[in-house]
Amino acid sequence: KKADPPKTAFFLCKQWTLYSVTPLYGFSGARLKDYARLLSAAIAAEKQKGVAVEIGTELDANIKADVSSLPDLKGRNQDHAAILVQLFSRSPTSRRNSENKPLWSGWFCSVSGDDLPESIPKEFTLLPLFLTNGAECYTSLVGSWFQKTFDCCFRRLALSPLNLSWMAVIWTGHTVDRTASAMELVFSVPSLPQPLDISYAIHPEDAKALWDTVHKTPGGITQEEVDVFMDCLYSHFHRHFKIHLSATKLVKVSTAIASAHCSGTIKFLHSEHLTGVLMLLTELARSQI
């Protein structure tokens, strides 16, 4: 199922930090307004204790939480609807009807493939992927409240070079138009006194043509195909620059579909492929639980 582009525009071109989340105990999609009210009260209480706030935010500003459902962000009907959590700030001196200032956004989702089994007790809600955009202090406040309220645990979702190479292959395999941006791979060179990154840009049509020659498995992708694809890119680079990229670490992948960094951040760049990228991230998040 593809999400409606106007509704997904909010998620595009922002940098989202990735977390994996254990199942939420006692969570109910029918109580989202209650959760928003309770979260707002919890944040107000923490601020009164002197918790640091984002630089530039007025200390006397009211922070209001909003919790809503995103039913379109699903991979299959059995998936739970994604949950969007937003924090807004409005100074008490501003007019009552003035628009609230968005401070922070985060969302839980589970965009699963058809082959994932249903093996979770009914009192638990599986939303293993959590994405945030905004100051870490707000991520900490929101995360702490969810952990206490629903007995769950958050963990940063780092992306390994293997994860990134799979993303490069999967995103390359999709058809792109002639105006699509180049695929860029960024490698970090280890054991140097000063950090050194190598950027390797490949025209999207060239990358797609290479993948088409490598990909022989109908309806799927194998690790061997991923390895061959990356080895071909390494060989081409070595032929021109005499540098062995296999001795470096892949730290970032950018394509017309998305951009991902090993630190566990991602930017969605194409609404049509949003659910497909979320399906891959959901699988990675589930593997950490």
FENGIWO-V967544 format. One line per field, one symbol per residue. ss: DSSP state (a for helix, b for strand, c for the rest). psi: psi as a letter, one per 30 degrees, with the letter a starting at -180 (. if undefined). burial: I if it has 9 or more other ideal C-beta (glycine too) atoms within 8 Angstrom, else O. A space follows every 50 residues. Layout:
ss=???
psi=???
burial=???
//
This chain:
ss=ccccaaaaaaabcccbbbbbbccbbcccaaaaaaaaaaaaaaaaaaaacc cccccccccccbbbbbbbbbcccccccccccbbbbbbbbbcccccccccc bbbbbbbbbccccccccccccccbbcccbbbbbccaaaaaaaaaaaaaaa cccbbbccccaaaaaaaaaaaaccccccccccbbbbbbccccccccbbbb bbcaaaaaaaaaaaccccccccaaaaaaaaaaaaaaaaaaacccaaacbb bbbbcccbbbbcccbbbbccaaaaaaaaaaaaaaaaaac
psi=kklkeeffeefkgljkkklkklkkkgkkffgeeeeeeeeeeeeeeeeffg kklkkfkkfgkkkkkkklkiffilflefkkklkkkkklkkkfflkeglkk kkekklkkljjllfgkljgklffkkjifkkkkjakfeeeeeeeeeeeeeg hlkkkkjlkleeeeeeeeeeeefkkllfgkllkkkkkkklhkekkkkkkj kkkeeeeeeeeefejfjkglkleeeeeeeeeeeeeeeeeefhkjffgakk fkkkafelkkkffhlkkkfjefgeeeeeeeeeeeeeff.
burial=OOIOOOIIOOIIOIOIIIIIIOIIIOIOIOOIOOIIIIIIOIIIOIIOOO OOOIOOIOOOIOIIIIIOIIOIIIIIOOIOIIIIIIIIIIIOOOOOOOOO OOIIIIIIIIIIOOOOOOOOOOOIIOIIIIIIIIOOIIIOIIIOIIIOOI OIOIOOIOIOIOIIIIIIIIIIIIOOOOOOOOIIIIIIIOOOOOOOIIOI OIOIOOIIOIIOOIIOOOOOIOOOIIOIIIIIIIOOIIOOOOOOIOOIOI IIIIIIIIIIIIOIIIIIIIIOIIIIIIIIIIIIIIOOI
//
